[in-house]
Amino acid sequence: MRIVLIEGACVPDPRGTLPGRGASVHPTLVCLDLAVRRRAFPRAFKSPGPLDTAELRRHIETIRQ
């Protein structure tokens, strides 16, 4: 699943149409947790500090139900 950074938050981009640098992660909570623990999103987006992944987590929980 493609993810983009918008105002310090990791946002899902299921259609791949949002502008900006994108990162990818499997749409599972296990992979999301691993990416957060390894600080993969700040590295992928070249952004300092932790990023908000709440919206991304909600999206994954919704599609996995």
Backbone bond lengths (Angstrom), bond angles and torsions (degrees), N, CA, C in turn:
res aa  C-N    CA-C-N  psi(-1)  N-CA   C-N-CA  omega(-1)  CA-C   N-CA-C  phi
1 M - - - 1.428 - - 1.527 108.37 -
2 R 1.315 116.11 136.94 1.466 121.47 179.98 1.523 109.48 -83.67
3 I 1.323 114.74 139.36 1.456 122.64 179.64 1.517 107.84 -128.51
4 V 1.328 116.73 141.00 1.461 121.28 175.51 1.525 108.80 -125.13
5 L 1.312 115.44 161.23 1.460 121.69 179.35 1.526 108.89 -101.53
6 I 1.326 115.59 121.10 1.465 121.11 177.40 1.525 107.91 -129.05
7 E 1.324 115.99 113.72 1.464 123.06 177.92 1.523 112.60 50.18
8 G 1.313 117.67 47.43 1.459 122.57 175.73 1.511 115.60 80.57
9 A 1.326 117.56 8.35 1.459 121.15 -179.76 1.526 110.17 -123.01
10 C 1.322 115.51 139.07 1.462 121.32 175.03 1.528 107.29 -81.77
11 V 1.320 115.97 120.81 1.463 122.05 -174.37 1.527 108.98 -120.70
12 P 1.344 117.63 134.41 1.465 119.38 177.40 1.526 110.98 -67.90
13 D 1.318 115.49 144.96 1.468 121.89 178.55 1.526 108.01 -130.67
14 P 1.346 117.22 72.43 1.467 120.16 -174.56 1.524 114.47 -61.53
15 R 1.336 117.61 -29.07 1.469 120.12 -179.90 1.518 112.49 -89.06
16 G 1.320 117.09 -13.71 1.461 120.44 -179.57 1.514 113.44 72.00
17 T 1.326 117.30 28.85 1.460 120.43 -175.78 1.524 114.49 -109.33
18 L 1.326 118.00 -10.83 1.461 119.62 -179.57 1.525 109.95 -71.02
19 P 1.327 116.84 144.41 1.470 119.79 -178.33 1.527 111.74 -75.82
20 G 1.303 115.16 160.06 1.461 121.13 174.01 1.510 113.55 104.25
21 R 1.313 113.02 176.28 1.461 121.52 179.04 1.521 109.19 -64.42
22 G 1.302 116.54 137.73 1.454 121.06 178.88 1.515 111.54 -114.95
23 A 1.314 115.64 153.87 1.461 122.88 173.70 1.523 106.50 -128.31
24 S 1.318 116.33 160.24 1.464 119.84 -178.50 1.518 110.78 -124.85
25 V 1.312 114.89 147.30 1.462 121.85 174.99 1.528 106.95 -151.88
26 H 1.333 116.26 148.42 1.462 119.46 174.90 1.524 108.08 -63.87
27 P 1.313 118.33 141.53 1.466 120.60 -177.19 1.531 112.96 -78.84
28 T 1.330 116.39 56.97 1.463 122.01 175.70 1.521 108.62 -130.07
29 L 1.328 115.93 151.23 1.462 119.70 179.45 1.522 111.67 -66.61
30 V 1.322 117.11 -31.58 1.466 120.47 178.35 1.527 110.08 -61.67
31 C 1.316 116.96 -47.51 1.469 120.58 179.94 1.524 111.28 -68.15
32 L 1.325 117.51 -37.57 1.462 120.54 177.64 1.525 110.36 -62.71
33 D 1.333 116.90 -46.94 1.465 120.26 179.60 1.521 111.53 -61.45
34 L 1.315 116.54 -40.02 1.462 120.47 178.49 1.528 111.01 -64.74
35 A 1.315 117.02 -42.60 1.470 120.99 178.90 1.525 111.10 -63.56
36 V 1.322 116.96 -40.16 1.468 120.56 178.37 1.522 110.06 -66.34
37 R 1.326 116.76 -45.43 1.469 121.15 -179.27 1.524 111.73 -61.57
38 R 1.323 116.45 -36.77 1.473 120.59 -179.71 1.529 113.19 -87.16
39 R 1.329 116.84 1.95 1.472 122.64 -179.39 1.534 111.69 57.71
40 A 1.318 114.98 40.35 1.467 120.63 -177.00 1.528 112.36 -71.35
41 F 1.325 117.66 -34.52 1.466 119.21 -176.97 1.525 112.76 -70.06
42 P 1.333 119.64 -47.14 1.478 117.65 175.98 1.531 112.19 -58.49
43 R 1.314 116.16 -36.16 1.470 119.75 179.18 1.525 110.66 -68.96
44 A 1.321 117.41 -43.94 1.470 121.19 -178.41 1.525 111.81 -65.50
45 F 1.329 115.87 -37.59 1.461 119.87 -178.16 1.526 112.79 -92.90
46 K 1.333 116.10 1.01 1.471 121.13 -179.00 1.527 110.37 52.60
47 S 1.317 114.49 47.62 1.456 121.88 -177.50 1.527 109.13 -122.33
48 P 1.324 117.70 133.77 1.466 119.40 -179.73 1.528 111.62 -74.38
49 G 1.301 115.15 150.33 1.459 120.85 173.11 1.511 114.67 78.38
50 P 1.331 115.68 172.05 1.466 120.29 178.90 1.527 111.05 -71.51
51 L 1.315 115.37 151.04 1.464 121.53 -179.88 1.526 109.41 -114.55
52 D 1.307 116.76 151.97 1.461 122.49 179.70 1.532 109.31 -76.12
53 T 1.327 116.92 123.13 1.465 121.31 -179.79 1.529 112.10 -116.35
54 A 1.332 117.96 13.22 1.469 121.49 -176.47 1.532 112.11 -61.15
55 E 1.318 117.43 -45.55 1.470 120.17 -179.16 1.529 110.68 -65.23
56 L 1.311 116.54 -38.70 1.461 121.53 177.70 1.528 110.41 -63.49
57 R 1.333 117.03 -43.40 1.467 121.71 178.22 1.535 110.41 -61.32
58 R 1.333 117.41 -45.26 1.474 120.83 178.95 1.528 110.98 -60.55
59 H 1.322 116.58 -41.01 1.469 120.53 179.99 1.531 110.57 -63.03
60 I 1.308 117.27 -45.16 1.469 120.87 -179.58 1.525 110.34 -65.08
61 E 1.331 117.61 -42.16 1.465 120.31 177.99 1.528 110.84 -61.52
62 T 1.319 117.13 -38.11 1.465 121.72 -179.73 1.528 111.66 -66.83
63 I 1.329 117.47 -45.25 1.468 118.85 -177.33 1.522 112.10 -76.12
64 R 1.324 118.10 -17.39 1.468 121.36 -179.78 1.519 113.17 -91.15
65 Q 1.328 118.56 0.01 1.472 120.46 179.98 1.495 111.33 -82.66
